């Protein structure tokens, strides 16, 4: 005969509620970051094309104060084809106008982005490189993850990995300021007012060489950035830079590098 009350160990266990599913769409890019990204992408494109047009006037690079035809250049460049230059035909005056106008856009755009990033703590939250992240073991782990096309931490999907942080920090705080300062130093008006800029880089010829090398660094960053965006899924990555919202990948090999 069954007892009136079943023993506790025979009672049906209360159903355990499953933890809530993590969100599939996360807010990743602030409006200031998105605006600067697209304005800067267009600006860099124009500046590279117009810069190559200017370089065609004298495709030789020197070190030192002056640098002229009788000097021995450290690098002799070919003439760039018309499809790579702005404008498409050789016009030094017009190339300079394009270059100088968009140099203002680049400089003031970078200043506005840095102010906004300090106010919304973008630098502190996304780009701060912590000591443990640059330990050899951590760096090697990140390199292996990139080679396996795993670019984000599943526990914190929107966080930047250390290789991203290093690349962005080097571009933002080294390459862009150097290219702006060397460009200012080569301007006769700025040079007359602030001669220390050219002295900082070792002379006009050296500033021109460093300006070119910084441009090569920026081109390298853009090429790697675009390659990683394609590997990560261009629709998701470009979409996040338009709307600000990023869809968390369903599989471990679909990551974010935007």
C-alpha positions in Angstrom: 0.0 0.0 0.0 1.4 3.3 -1.0 2.1 5.9 1.7 0.3 9.2 1.7 3.5 11.1 1.0 6.2 9.9 -1.4 9.8 10.1 -0.1 11.6 13.3 -1.1 14.0 11.4 -3.2 11.2 10.1 -5.3 9.5 13.4 -5.9 9.8 14.9 -9.4 12.7 17.3 -9.6 11.8 20.9 -10.4 12.6 21.9 -14.0 15.8 23.9 -14.3 15.5 26.9 -16.4 18.1 27.2 -19.2 20.3 30.3 -19.1 19.2 33.0 -21.5 20.8 32.7 -24.9 23.5 35.3 -25.6 22.5 38.1 -27.9 23.2 37.5 -31.5 23.6 41.2 -32.4 25.9 43.5 -30.5 26.5 47.2 -30.7 30.1 47.4 -31.8 30.9 50.7 -33.6 30.0 54.1 -32.3 28.6 56.7 -34.7 31.9 58.8 -34.5 33.9 55.7 -35.4 31.7 54.9 -38.4 31.7 58.4 -39.7 35.5 58.8 -39.4 36.0 55.3 -41.0 34.1 56.2 -44.2 35.4 59.7 -44.5 38.9 58.5 -43.9 38.6 55.7 -46.4 37.7 58.1 -49.1 40.3 60.6 -48.0 43.1 58.1 -48.0 42.1 56.9 -51.5 42.3 60.4 -52.9 45.5 61.3 -51.1 47.3 58.2 -52.3 46.3 58.9 -55.9 47.1 62.5 -55.8 50.4 61.8 -53.9 51.5 59.4 -56.7 50.6 62.2 -59.2 52.9 64.6 -57.3 55.6 61.9 -57.0 55.6 61.5 -60.8 57.1 65.0 -61.0 60.4 63.7 -59.5 60.2 60.0 -58.6 63.5 59.9 -56.6 63.9 59.9 -52.9 66.8 61.2 -50.9 68.0 61.7 -47.3 69.2 65.0 -46.0 68.4 68.7 -46.1 67.9 69.3 -49.8 67.8 66.4 -52.3 68.0 67.3 -55.9 68.8 65.8 -59.3 72.6 65.8 -58.8 72.3 64.0 -55.5 72.3 60.2 -55.3 68.8 59.0 -54.4 68.4 56.0 -52.0 65.3 55.0 -54.0 64.4 55.5 -57.7 60.7 54.9 -58.4 59.0 54.3 -61.7 56.5 56.7 -63.2 53.1 55.7 -61.9 50.5 54.8 -64.6 47.7 57.3 -65.2 45.0 54.9 -63.7 46.8 55.1 -60.3 47.1 58.9 -60.2 44.7 61.7 -59.5 44.1 63.3 -61.9 44.4 60.6 -64.6 46.8 62.7 -66.7 50.0 64.3 -65.5 49.1 67.6 -63.9 51.3 68.6 -60.9 49.3 71.7 -60.0 46.0 69.8 -59.9 47.5 66.8 -58.0 48.7 69.3 -55.4 45.3 70.9 -55.0 43.6 67.6 -54.5 46.4 66.5 -52.1 46.4 69.6 -49.9 42.6 69.9 -49.7 42.2 66.3 -48.5 45.3 66.7 -46.2 43.1 69.2 -44.3 40.3 66.6 -44.2 42.7 64.0 -42.9 44.2 66.1 -40.2 41.0 67.7 -38.8 39.2 64.4 -39.2 41.8 62.6 -37.1 41.7 65.3 -34.5 37.9 65.1 -34.3 38.0 61.3 -34.1 40.6 61.4 -31.3 38.5 63.9 -29.2 35.4 61.8 -29.7 37.2 58.6 -28.8 38.5 60.1 -25.6 35.0 61.3 -24.7 33.3 58.0 -25.4 36.2 56.0 -24.0 36.8 54.1 -27.3 40.5 54.2 -26.8 40.3 53.1 -23.2 37.8 50.3 -23.8 38.9 48.9 -27.2 42.5 49.9 -27.9 44.3 49.9 -24.6 47.1 47.3 -24.8 47.5 45.6 -21.5 50.8 44.1 -20.2 49.7 40.5 -20.3 48.6 40.9 -23.9 52.1 41.6 -25.2 53.7 38.6 -23.4 55.3 36.2 -25.9 52.9 33.4 -25.1 49.9 35.6 -25.5 51.1 37.0 -28.8 52.0 33.6 -30.2 48.5 32.3 -29.2 46.9 35.3 -31.1 49.0 34.6 -34.1 47.9 30.9 -34.2 44.3 32.0 -33.7 44.6 34.3 -36.7 46.2 31.6 -38.8 43.2 29.4 -37.9 40.8 32.2 -38.9 39.6 32.6 -35.4 39.6 36.4 -34.7 37.4 37.0 -31.6 37.1 35.8 -28.1 33.7 33.9 -27.7 33.4 35.2 -24.2 33.7 38.8 -25.3 33.0 38.8 -29.1 33.3 42.6 -29.7 36.7 42.9 -27.9 39.7 43.6 -30.1 42.5 41.1 -30.0 46.0 42.2 -29.3 47.1 42.1 -33.0 44.2 44.4 -33.9 45.1 46.8 -31.1 48.8 46.9 -32.1 47.9 47.5 -35.8 45.3 50.2 -35.0 47.5 51.9 -32.4 50.5 52.0 -34.7 48.4 53.5 -37.5 46.6 56.0 -35.4 49.4 57.2 -33.2 52.5 56.7 -35.4 51.8 56.5 -39.2 49.0 59.1 -39.5 50.7 61.7 -37.2 54.1 61.2 -39.1 52.5 61.6 -42.5 50.7 64.7 -41.4 53.8 66.3 -39.8 56.1 65.5 -42.7 53.5 66.9 -45.1 53.3 70.1 -43.0 57.0 70.3 -42.9 57.3 70.2 -46.7 54.9 73.2 -47.0 56.9 76.4 -47.5 54.5 78.5 -45.5 54.5 76.1 -42.5 58.2 75.6 -42.8 58.7 79.4 -42.5 56.6 79.6 -39.4 57.7 76.3 -37.7 61.1 75.3 -39.1 61.5 72.9 -36.2 59.2 70.4 -38.0 61.8 69.8 -40.8 64.6 69.8 -38.3 62.8 67.0 -36.5 62.9 64.8 -39.6 66.4 65.8 -40.7 65.6 68.1 -43.6 63.2 68.4 -46.5 64.5 65.5 -48.5 64.3 63.2 -45.4 60.8 64.4 -44.6 59.7 63.6 -48.2 61.3 60.1 -47.9 59.6 59.5 -44.5 56.3 60.8 -45.9 56.5 58.2 -48.7 57.4 55.4 -46.2 54.5 56.3 -44.0 52.2 56.2 -47.0 53.5 52.6 -47.8 52.8 51.7 -44.2 49.2 52.9 -44.5 48.7 51.1 -47.8 50.0 47.9 -46.1 47.5 48.4 -43.2 44.6 48.9 -45.7 45.5 45.8 -47.7 45.7 43.6 -44.6 42.5 45.2 -43.2 40.6 44.5 -46.4 41.9 40.9 -46.6 40.8 40.2 -43.0 37.4 41.7 -43.6 36.9 39.4 -46.6 38.0 36.4 -44.6 35.7 37.3 -41.7 32.6 37.8 -43.9 32.4 41.1 -45.7 28.6 41.4 -45.5 28.6 41.3 -41.7 31.7 43.4 -41.3 30.7 46.2 -43.7 27.2 46.1 -42.3 28.5 46.7 -38.8 30.5 49.7 -40.0 27.3 51.1 -41.5 24.7 50.4 -38.7 27.0 49.9 -35.7 25.5 46.5 -35.0 27.6 43.4 -35.5 26.1 39.9 -35.8 27.9 37.3 -33.6 29.3 34.5 -35.9 27.5 31.2 -35.6 30.7 29.2 -36.1 34.1 29.6 -34.6 35.8 30.3 -38.0 33.7 33.3 -38.8 35.2 36.1 -36.9 35.5 39.9 -36.9 38.4 42.0 -38.0 36.5 45.2 -39.0 
